[in-house]
Amino acid sequence: MENVHLVPEEDDDDLYTGYNDYNPTFDSEDLHNDVGFQQAVRTSHGRRPPMTAKYPGTAIGGRPIGTAYGSRMPVGTAMGRPMTGAVQDGAARPMTAVRAAGYSSSIARGSVFDPLGQSKGPAPPLERQNEDTPEEKIKILEKKVNDLIEESCLAHAHGDLQLSLEKAKEAGRKERALVRQREQTGTADHINLDLTYSVLFNLANQYVSNDMYTEALNTYQVIVKNKMFNNAGRLKVNMANIYFKQKNYTKAIKFYRMALDQISNAHNAMRIKIMQNIGVVFIHMGQYSDAITSFEYIMSENPNIKTGFNLILCYYGIGDRERMKKAFQKLICVPLGIDDEDKYIPANDDPHANMVIEAIKNDKLHQMERDRKALAEKYIMTSAKLIAPAIESSFAAGFDWCVDMVKGSQYVELANDLEINKAITYLRQRDFKQAVETLKMFEKKDSRVKSAAATNLSFLYFLEKDYDQADRYAELAMSADRYNPAALINKGNTVFVKEDYEKAAEFYKEALRNDSSCTEALYNLGLTYKRLGRLEEALDCFLKLHAILRNSAQVMYQVANLYEMLEDPHQAIEWLMQLTSVTPTDAQVLAKLGDLYDNEGDKSQAFQYYYESYRYFPSNISVIEWLGAYYIDTQFCEKAIQYFERATLIQPTQVKWQLMVASCYRRSGNYQKALETYKDIHRKFPENVECLRFLVRLCTDMGLKEVQDYATKLKKVEKMKEIREQRVRSGRESSARGRREGSAGSGSSSSPINTPPLRASDSGQSSHGTSAKGERLSVKLKALPGSNEPYEASTQQEIDASYVDPLGPQMQRPKTAARKRTEEDEFADEELGDDLLPE
């Protein structure tokens, strides 16, 4: 203390004033007499490890503790424990004279360890923001605008174009309200230009999607004219696309070029795409030279498959052979930028590497590579087929040049496909011999090409009805590739025509096992089951086929026909109604519907469909016959006349239609017209008995003098008829007697029996047919078809014509196919639809 410098007392502003004042709190000499302190020592610090220093014998002892307030009392800390200063019973005392500010190693009595302050309970709730402030209202409105833009985009992605447009319009309205609100609050400098751009751009896109091109152009103009939007000039490409859709090609080119001027050379890919669009527009305008300029620039800067193909089209348009060849060579040299297929083949037994290859074999990247390669092959094949007839004197020489070029490129596997397309071109030119010779060249090639060529050869021979050769090449195709469904179908077809239906069904089933989507095999299998009488299985096949080919008219017809064969006319009518929705003008389908309704007894519906069928195809005799009989049955003979006159024009050699016309005149009371018609018939068919009888009867009723002449002619004709009938009967009896004598003397020879030949007049007369005296005039109506041939009449149903004639004509209705092809023709055409390789 002697060395401490004390500040004079008169200095009141001294910072160290009171530094040497004594604080009795730190007096530790009389702590052993402090009861509170000793109690704290025993309960807390008494169990601490002993220290080396001992309280007895120290310099501090015996002095009572004095406080600043002049009283003696136990001293405690702020945490509820006494100050540590001494120990009891010789225990060691820690050195804790002064502790750092804000830190205490002691814990208050009764407290727990809680460093995170969790015992204080949950934090008080956040203060609620005041949404009435202008800034908060602006933020909420901005969020609503962004949500509406997102909803519009999602609706467009889901195909709901109308909803996406409505959301875009609502976003535009709210964005304008947001701008007005900022202007009112004086924060116009903080307008979100990105939000405005997004709203307008989305609205323009939705207008385009809804084909509202004028509104879209106006919206794009708003964006382009606003100088505050960065790179807005690029949207002129979108405007040019709209003009292209509107076929306003001049403006489209103008806006494409304006967009090209505003895009720097750093964005070369975009510039190339715009120039490609310009070339396409020139093609639509017929300006091939300008299009060639654009495409040649692209092929020199950044060649691609699509531009190369368009360049070939332009050269073909101007007829430049040499440049077509050069463009084709450039096309097959365009790099695709894809990996080799060998990359995806496991090369060793490393399970980890094989697992990686298996994972990337069918990923999105590999699928994109396959699609790009398939597109390139398609363009090359199309280009070769297009220019082959033009670059050389003959298309064969042109194809050979293309094949040679392809063999020296990365598309060497396309050479064989080009050869097969050469054969198909021969087929289109009706040069079957050259087609067959071209396809036969593949018999010694690899299995895939050999199988394809043999399949086509089998198809050709099948069409030519050379079933043995068709069977031979079908076997060859199967031996080259047993999993070729087309080869199996052709083999099944050759077995089908030999009526070995069970074996044919096995081949069709095998084709379906190899390719479950082979519709031809499923169709043929249904026809096979139908021939075998397994109608339920056939129906199952055609119903499965209908699930694949929803709008196939032939499949619908087969289902309807099977329901009819299963005696379920209601289902047959329902399927034919579906068929009319696909082919509403098919007269045969409408006639079939009329036939089914007629069999059900619904004459009004039957008349409606028969009439519609007649309207679309007025030359169907069966439909004309039904309509005429319907009007006769309903006592409207005048209306029936026009239908029978139509039948007379179609079949002028059939006397029955002219007799029906005369009969309708007579029933309607127009006897003079009926007499003239009968006279005209008699001039054309002088030996017709029915016509003469009607003439005799009419002349008698009308009191005409010609009655005697017609009666004489009638007697002569009847006498000639009796003579013919006697000759026919005698001939039949002689034939029967000869057969009996031949069977009696089976071992001996017998002389032939001469029978009088049947004259042409006899056969002609019998073709007209007669009926017994007093029989009613009747016409035959079309009934349900047979089980094997669609739309063909098998039975006949009569409608009474309501009057009695002495000898009325019996109308024998010819069998008419209601379809334009028989079932066998359909078989040859439909089930071989994909045997030729796709072009």
FENBEL-V13131 format. One record per pair of residues at least 6 apart in sequence whose C-alpha atoms are under 8 Angstrom apart, sorted by the first residue. I is the first residue (numbers start at 1). J is the second residue. Records with the same first field share a line. If there is no record, write none. Layout:
I->J, J
//
This chain:
7->14, 16, 17
23->67, 68
24->65, 66, 67, 68
25->65, 66, 67, 68, 75
27->65, 66
28->60, 65, 85, 86
29->60, 61, 62, 63, 64, 65
30->60, 61, 62, 63, 64, 65
31->37, 38, 64, 65, 85, 86
32->38, 86, 87, 88
33->64
34->73, 74
35->74
36->74, 75, 76, 82
37->74, 75, 76, 82, 83, 84
38->87, 88
40->81, 82
41->84, 87, 88
42->88
46->87, 88, 91
49->92
50->91, 92, 93
51->91, 92, 93, 94
52->92
53->92, 93
54->90, 91, 92, 93
55->86, 87, 88, 90, 91, 92, 93
56->90
64->72
65->72
66->72
74->82
75->82, 83
76->82, 83
77->83
79->106, 107, 108, 109
80->108, 109
81->108, 109
84->96, 97
85->93, 96, 97
86->93
87->93
130->136
131->137
134->185
138->178, 181, 182
141->174, 175, 178
142->175, 178
144->171, 174
145->171, 172, 174, 175
146->171, 195
148->167, 168, 170, 171
149->167, 168, 171, 198, 199, 202
151->164, 167
152->163, 164, 165, 166, 167, 168
153->164, 202
154->164
155->161, 163, 164
156->163, 164, 206
161->206, 209, 210
162->210
164->206
165->203, 206, 207, 210
168->199, 202, 203, 206
169->203
171->199
172->199, 200, 203
175->195, 196, 199
179->188, 191
182->188, 190, 191
193->228, 229
197->223, 229
200->219, 220, 223
201->219, 220, 223
203->216, 219
204->215, 216, 217, 219, 220
205->216
207->213, 215, 216
208->216, 242
213->242
217->239, 242
220->235, 236, 239
223->229, 232
224->232, 233, 235, 236
233->259, 262
234->259, 262, 263
235->259
236->255, 256, 258, 259
237->255, 256, 259, 274
239->252, 255
240->251, 252, 253, 254, 255, 256
241->252
242->252
243->249, 251, 252
244->252, 281
249->281, 284, 285
252->281
253->278, 281
256->274, 275, 277, 278
260->271, 274
263->271
265->271
272->298, 302
275->294, 295, 298
276->294, 295, 298, 307
278->291, 294
279->290, 291, 292, 293, 294, 295
280->291, 310
281->291
282->288, 290, 291
283->291, 314
288->314, 315, 317, 318
289->314
291->311, 314
292->311, 314, 315
295->307, 308, 310, 311
296->311
298->307
299->307, 308
303->334
304->331, 334, 335
305->331, 334, 376, 379
306->379
308->327, 328, 330, 331
309->331, 379, 380, 383
311->327
312->324, 327, 328, 383
315->321, 323, 324
316->324, 387
319->390
321->390, 391
322->391
324->387, 391
325->391
328->383
329->405
331->380
332->380, 406, 409, 410, 411
333->409, 410
336->372, 373
338->369
339->369
344->357, 358, 360, 361
345->357
346->353, 354, 357
348->354
360->366
377->411, 414
381->414, 418
384->399, 402, 418
385->399, 421
387->398
388->394, 395, 396, 397, 398, 399, 401, 402
389->395, 396, 398, 399
390->398
391->398
392->398
396->422
399->418, 419, 422
403->415, 418, 419
404->415
406->412, 414, 415
407->413, 414, 415
416->449
417->449
419->438
420->438, 439, 453
421->839
422->435, 438
423->434, 435, 436, 438, 439
424->435
425->435
426->432, 434, 435
427->435
436->457
439->453, 454, 456, 457
440->453, 454, 457
442->449, 450, 453
443->450, 453, 454
444->450
447->480, 481
448->480, 481
450->477, 480
451->476, 477, 478, 479, 480, 481, 484, 487
452->477, 837
453->477
454->473, 474, 476, 477
455->473, 474, 477, 486, 487, 490, 835, 836
456->835, 836, 837
457->470, 473
458->469, 470, 471, 472, 473, 474, 490
459->470, 490, 832, 835, 836
460->470
461->467, 469, 470
462->469, 470, 494
463->828
467->494
470->490, 491, 494
471->490, 491, 494
474->487, 488, 490, 491
475->487, 491
477->484, 487
478->484, 487, 488
482->488
483->511, 514
484->511, 514
485->510, 511, 512, 514, 515, 518
486->511, 832, 834, 835
487->835
488->507, 508, 510, 511
489->507, 508, 511, 520, 521, 831, 832
490->832, 835
491->504, 507
492->503, 504, 505, 506, 507, 508
493->504
495->501, 503, 504
496->504, 528
501->528, 529, 531, 532
502->528
504->528
505->525, 528, 529
508->521, 522, 524, 525
509->521, 525
511->518, 521
512->518, 521, 522
519->545, 548
520->830, 831, 832, 833, 834
521->831
522->541, 542, 545
523->541, 542, 545, 555, 831
524->827, 831
525->538, 541
526->537, 538, 539, 540, 541, 542
527->538
528->538
529->535, 537, 538
530->538
531->788
535->562, 566
538->562
539->559, 562, 563
542->555, 558, 559
543->559
545->555
546->552, 555, 556
549->555
551->582
553->579, 582, 583
556->575, 576, 578, 579
557->575, 576, 579
559->572, 575
560->571, 572, 573, 574, 575, 576
561->572, 790
562->572
563->569, 571, 572
564->571, 572
565->787
569->596
573->593, 596
576->589, 593
577->593
579->589
580->586, 589, 590
585->616
586->613, 616
587->612, 613, 614, 616, 617
588->613, 818, 819
589->613, 818
590->609, 610, 612, 613
591->609, 610, 613, 623, 818
592->791, 818
593->606, 609, 610
594->605, 606, 607, 608, 609, 610
595->606, 610, 782, 783, 784
596->606, 784
597->603, 605, 606
598->605, 606
599->783, 784
607->627, 630
610->623, 626, 627
611->627
613->623
614->620, 623, 624
618->624
619->646, 647, 650
621->647, 650, 816
622->781, 782, 813, 814, 816
624->643, 644, 646, 647
625->643, 644, 647, 779, 780, 781
626->780, 781, 782
627->640, 643
628->639, 640, 641, 643, 644
629->640, 779, 781, 799, 801
630->640
631->637, 639, 640
632->640, 801
633->799, 800, 801, 802
637->664, 665, 667, 668
638->664, 665, 668
640->664
641->660, 661, 664, 665
644->657, 658, 660, 661
645->657, 658, 661
647->657
648->654, 657, 658
654->768
655->681, 685, 768
656->768, 809, 810, 811
658->677, 681
659->678, 681, 691, 809
661->677
662->673, 674, 675, 677, 678
663->674
664->674
665->671, 673, 674
666->673, 674
671->698
675->695, 698
678->691, 694, 695
679->695
681->691
682->688, 691, 692
687->717
688->717, 765
689->714, 717, 718
690->807, 808, 809
692->710, 711, 713, 714
693->711, 714, 806, 807
695->707, 710
696->707, 708, 710, 711
699->705, 706, 707
700->707
724->762
727->756
728->756, 758
731->755, 756
734->753, 755
735->753, 755
738->752, 753
742->750
768->809, 810
769->809, 810, 811, 812
770->807, 808, 809, 810
771->807, 808, 809, 810
772->807
773->805, 806, 807, 808
774->804, 805, 806, 807, 808
775->804, 805, 806, 807, 808
776->800, 801, 802, 803, 804, 805, 808
777->800, 801, 802, 803, 804, 805, 808, 809, 810
778->798, 799, 800, 801, 809, 810, 811
779->798, 799, 800, 801, 810, 811, 812
780->796, 797, 798, 799, 811, 812, 813
781->796, 797, 798, 799, 813
782->793, 795, 796, 797
783->793, 794, 795, 796, 797
784->791, 792, 793, 794, 795
785->791, 792, 793, 794
786->792, 793, 794
789->822, 823
790->817, 818, 819, 822, 823
791->816, 817, 818, 819
792->815, 816, 817, 818
793->815, 816
//
